[in-house]
Amino acid sequence: MNKIDAVFIDRDGTIGGDDTVHYPGTFELYPFSLKTIRRLTNDGVNVFSFTNQPGISRGEATIQEFTEELQRFGFTDVYICPHGPDDKCPCRKPEPGMLLQAADDYGLNLNKTVVIGDRWSDMAAADEVHAIKIMVETGAGIATLEEKPSKLEKMKIDYIAKNLEDAVEWLSHT
């Protein structure tokens, strides 16, 4: 993993929860997520959360609530898009805005980063910046693989992992 500048990990369905949004206070991590995030940071890898949370713009939660929760999980930094799909925001996945902002903030070479997520929009954002793409089968992962194969075929997923732990184990051997 020495050649990796950073790992970006989606929230809902990737580190916990399911294929729906669970707001801070009700969100539950998968049993292996903290240990897996810690494994990356102990290896000297910057680990970023990047997540679409349109409920923020609807007043259902705040950026601060999400940020505080995600920081407790051990992320180096947190990138959140609070906008809905109709807002056409450049930071909302599938757009790469959050990845570009992190690259600017931390001096990252996005060609040497990894994106781990459970939706085609995570993979599309990664594809835009030529990051390594790992799709997990947790959350919306299996449904995405079954329902969006044409979208995924165009972007060549590097690895389909059982879960976050499997994704990081695969990375440790690349």
C-alpha positions as CSV (number, residue, x, y, z in Angstrom):
1,M,0.0,0.0,0.0
2,N,3.0,2.3,0.0
3,K,2.3,3.6,-3.4
4,I,-1.2,4.8,-2.4
5,D,-1.7,8.5,-1.6
6,A,-5.1,8.0,0.0
7,V,-8.2,5.9,0.3
8,F,-11.7,7.4,0.0
9,I,-14.5,5.5,1.6
10,D,-18.2,6.0,1.2
11,R,-20.4,6.0,4.3
12,D,-23.9,4.4,3.9
13,G,-23.6,0.8,2.9
14,T,-19.8,0.8,2.8
15,I,-18.7,1.3,6.5
16,G,-22.1,0.5,8.0
17,G,-25.9,0.8,7.7
18,D,-27.6,-0.6,4.6
19,D,-28.8,0.8,1.3
20,T,-30.6,3.7,2.9
21,V,-29.4,6.8,4.9
22,H,-29.2,6.5,8.6
23,Y,-28.6,9.8,10.3
24,P,-26.0,10.3,13.0
25,G,-27.2,8.8,16.2
26,T,-28.9,5.9,14.4
27,F,-26.0,4.8,12.1
28,E,-24.3,1.6,13.0
29,L,-20.9,0.5,11.7
30,Y,-20.2,-3.0,10.5
31,P,-18.2,-4.9,13.2
32,F,-15.0,-4.7,11.1
33,S,-15.1,-1.1,10.0
34,L,-13.2,0.6,12.8
35,K,-10.5,-2.0,12.8
36,T,-10.2,-1.7,9.0
37,I,-10.0,2.1,9.0
38,R,-7.4,1.9,11.8
39,R,-5.4,-0.6,9.8
40,L,-5.1,1.9,6.9
41,T,-4.2,4.8,9.1
42,N,-1.6,2.7,11.0
43,D,-0.1,1.9,7.6
44,G,0.3,5.7,7.1
45,V,-2.5,6.0,4.6
46,N,-4.8,9.1,4.6
47,V,-8.3,7.8,4.9
48,F,-11.1,10.1,3.8
49,S,-14.9,9.7,4.1
50,F,-16.7,11.1,1.1
51,T,-20.5,11.0,1.2
52,N,-23.6,12.5,-0.4
53,Q,-26.0,13.6,2.3
54,P,-29.0,15.5,0.8
55,G,-30.9,15.3,4.0
56,I,-28.7,18.1,5.2
57,S,-30.1,20.5,2.6
58,R,-33.6,19.4,3.7
59,G,-32.8,20.2,7.4
60,E,-32.9,16.5,8.5
61,A,-29.4,16.7,9.9
62,T,-26.4,19.0,9.9
63,I,-22.9,18.8,8.3
64,Q,-21.5,19.2,11.9
65,E,-23.4,16.1,13.1
66,F,-22.1,14.0,10.2
67,T,-18.6,15.4,10.5
68,E,-18.4,14.7,14.2
69,E,-19.7,11.2,13.7
70,L,-17.3,10.4,10.9
71,Q,-14.3,11.9,12.7
72,R,-15.0,9.6,15.7
73,F,-14.5,6.6,13.2
74,G,-10.9,7.7,12.6
75,F,-11.0,9.3,9.2
76,T,-8.2,11.7,8.3
77,D,-10.8,14.2,7.0
78,V,-14.4,14.2,5.9
79,Y,-16.0,15.4,2.7
80,I,-19.7,15.8,2.6
81,C,-22.0,17.0,-0.2
82,P,-25.2,18.3,1.4
83,H,-27.0,18.8,-2.0
84,G,-29.8,16.9,-3.6
85,P,-29.5,15.3,-7.1
86,D,-31.5,18.2,-8.7
87,D,-29.0,20.8,-7.5
88,K,-26.4,19.7,-10.1
89,C,-23.6,20.3,-7.6
90,P,-20.0,19.5,-8.7
91,C,-19.3,17.9,-5.3
92,R,-22.2,15.5,-5.5
93,K,-21.2,12.0,-6.6
94,P,-21.0,10.9,-9.4
95,E,-19.2,14.2,-9.9
96,P,-15.6,14.2,-8.6
97,G,-15.8,17.4,-6.7
98,M,-15.1,16.0,-3.2
99,L,-12.1,14.0,-4.6
100,L,-10.7,17.1,-6.3
101,Q,-11.2,19.2,-3.1
102,A,-9.3,16.6,-1.1
103,A,-6.5,16.5,-3.7
104,D,-6.2,20.3,-3.4
105,D,-6.4,20.3,0.4
106,Y,-3.8,17.5,0.9
107,G,-1.7,17.6,-2.3
108,L,-2.8,14.2,-3.5
109,N,-2.1,12.5,-6.8
110,L,-5.6,11.1,-7.5
111,N,-4.1,8.5,-9.8
112,K,-2.6,7.0,-6.7
113,T,-5.8,7.0,-4.7
114,V,-8.5,4.3,-4.1
115,V,-12.2,4.8,-3.9
116,I,-14.3,2.1,-2.0
117,G,-18.0,2.3,-2.3
118,D,-21.3,0.5,-2.8
119,R,-22.9,2.5,-5.6
120,W,-22.2,3.2,-9.3
121,S,-21.9,7.0,-8.4
122,D,-18.9,6.2,-6.1
123,M,-17.2,4.3,-9.0
124,A,-18.1,7.1,-11.5
125,A,-16.5,9.8,-9.3
126,A,-13.4,7.5,-9.0
127,D,-13.3,6.9,-12.7
128,E,-13.3,10.7,-13.5
129,V,-10.0,11.1,-11.6
130,H,-8.5,7.7,-12.6
131,A,-8.5,6.3,-9.1
132,I,-8.5,2.6,-8.3
133,K,-12.2,1.5,-8.0
134,I,-13.3,-1.1,-5.4
135,M,-17.0,-1.9,-5.3
136,V,-18.2,-3.6,-2.1
137,E,-21.2,-6.0,-2.1
138,T,-22.6,-4.5,1.2
139,G,-25.3,-1.9,1.2
140,A,-26.5,-1.2,-2.3
141,G,-23.5,-3.1,-3.8
142,I,-25.2,-6.3,-5.0
143,A,-28.2,-4.4,-6.3
144,T,-25.9,-2.0,-8.1
145,L,-23.9,-4.9,-9.7
146,E,-27.1,-6.5,-10.8
147,E,-29.1,-3.4,-11.9
148,K,-26.4,-1.1,-13.3
149,P,-24.0,-3.4,-15.2
150,S,-23.9,-1.2,-18.3
151,K,-22.8,1.8,-16.3
152,L,-20.2,-0.2,-14.4
153,E,-18.8,-1.9,-17.5
154,K,-17.7,1.4,-19.0
155,M,-15.5,2.2,-16.0
156,K,-13.7,-1.1,-15.3
157,I,-14.0,-1.8,-11.6
158,D,-10.6,-2.9,-10.3
159,Y,-12.0,-5.2,-7.6
160,I,-15.4,-6.4,-6.3
161,A,-15.1,-7.0,-2.6
162,K,-17.3,-8.8,-0.2
163,N,-17.0,-5.8,2.2
164,L,-14.7,-3.1,3.4
165,E,-12.4,-5.5,5.2
166,D,-12.0,-7.7,2.0
167,A,-11.3,-4.5,0.0
168,V,-8.5,-3.4,2.3
169,E,-7.1,-7.0,2.4
170,W,-7.0,-7.0,-1.4
171,L,-5.3,-3.6,-1.4
172,S,-2.6,-4.9,0.9
173,H,-1.6,-7.5,-1.8
174,T,-1.5,-5.1,-4.7
